[in-house]
Amino acid sequence: MRATATIPRLPSRRRPVLVAGALAVVLVAGAVVSTSADAGPGHRPGTARNVILLVGDGMGDSEITLARDYTVGAGGRLHMDGFPRTGTYTTYSVDEHGRPDYVTDSAASATAWSTGRKTVNYRISKTPDTDRPMPTVLELARRAGLATGSVTTAELTDATPAAMAAHVGDRGCAGPADMKACPGDTIGRGGLGSIAEQSVRLRPDVLLGGGLRRFEQQITEGPYAGLTVAQQAQKLGYRIVTDAPGLRAARPGRPVLGLFAPADVPVEWTGRPAARGGTEAQRCVTTNPRRPAGTPTLEAQTRKAIELLQAGARAGKGFFLQVEGASIDKQDHEADPCGQIGETAAFDRAVKVARDYAERHPDTLVIATADHAQSSQIVPVDAEPMGLSATLVTDEGGRLKVSYATTTTPEDGQEHTGTQVRIAAQGPFAERVSGVTDQTQLFTTITDALGLG
């Protein structure tokens, strides 16, 4: 299926002052700051009412370029290319002494923007030295009375969503039966429990993704002992949905927990993975027989999450939402260019949903970025890479060669890279992403935009 090669309209950096009740634009210290005359109680002038953060896991510049070349052509533009403000940020993690670890994992990178502090690889929103919990953006937003949500194509207990909703010493401590690496985090030892338990106990208004198997594990300690995590969620008021019809039927008034797959949500596209010596030129298959009918797309999940959060916003306040396209990274690890491109295209459609909402609600800050870069590289068609490679036939009829060379055998899996990655934004405080920043500064941008400081 050919993606639409439409170049999104770039929002103007400076707009005329409109009549009362509409968007006004004022200049403060040289920066454009959006306000709304009908912001309502609980909304501070000069701040954003809402923030939507979209994270393409492993979506470095090469991954973006590959998806653009394949789907809309080298001269086309993705929806994520249309943001008026664009910069880059650095992604390194640290060791327990605070020294740079130049290649981050997803746990440490998500912790950086969730808490404003760097940490050790595999740790979830805890300090690098003392292993103490650090407050997250989502927790601060909840405390301030904003509606909150998290959407992912991975398990809801995976690193990126976990860093907003939980604190554990190791990202593998996903459910009550997975706590071997985190003995000090168990409820019996005075800890906060597994990622799944903490996520529902925090009670964000919307949690959508995969990972049903974690929520079916039985809790063995604490006030919910003997229940599964899903039953704990129901005790806490959650409505649980498992497919697209159930998600469409969800209404405001109670939190929604969407569990759309036992593990990660199956990818949208399929094709032959890269191999030693390359592959025959191929077209990607834009379907996946292993993706059950009724699995909601990331676009649909994002649209529904925004609908529920907007309707459920309390006392005139807004919302904070994080959306992750997780399997860009996961398919990159597998040296699967078609799976990777399909997930990037799916993420880009979710970006469009967020940007369209912000066009109608200009007091919304939308940010799109990645947690780290990955291993795919676009190389000349006649190149003979030392590692794995695949050749694709693009939608515009060209041949595109993709090389994966951080490992040389499919069984080893490809690795993250330590390069800076793109960050782009529109709306109040969007100018903060310009230039070269660090992941930790994204925390400050969001908390300042929402007035959480």
Buried (B, 14 or more C-beta within 10 A) or exposed (E): EEBEBEEBEEBEEEEEEEEEEEBBBEEEEEEBBBBBEEBEEBBEEBBBBBBBBBBBBBBBBBBBBBBBBBBBBEEBBBBBBBBBBBBBBBBBBBBEEEEEBEBBBBBBBBBBBBBBBBBBBBBBBBBBEEBEBBBBBBBBBBEBEBBBBBBBBBBBBBBBBBBBBBBBBBBBBBBBBBBEEBEEBBBEEEBBBBBBBBBBBBBBBBBBBBBBBBBBBBBBBBEBEEBBBBBBBBEBEBBBBBBBEBBEEBEBEEBBBBBBBEEBBBBBBBBBBBBEEBBEEBEBBBEBEEBEEEBBBBBBBBBBBBBBBBEBBEEEBBBBBBBBBBBBBBBBBBBBBBBBBBBBBBBBBBBBBBBBBBBEBBBBBBBBBBBBBBBBBBBEEEEEBEBBBBBBBBBBEEEBBBBBBBBEEBEEBBBBBBBBBBBBBBBBBBBBBBEEBBBBBBBBBBBBBBBBE
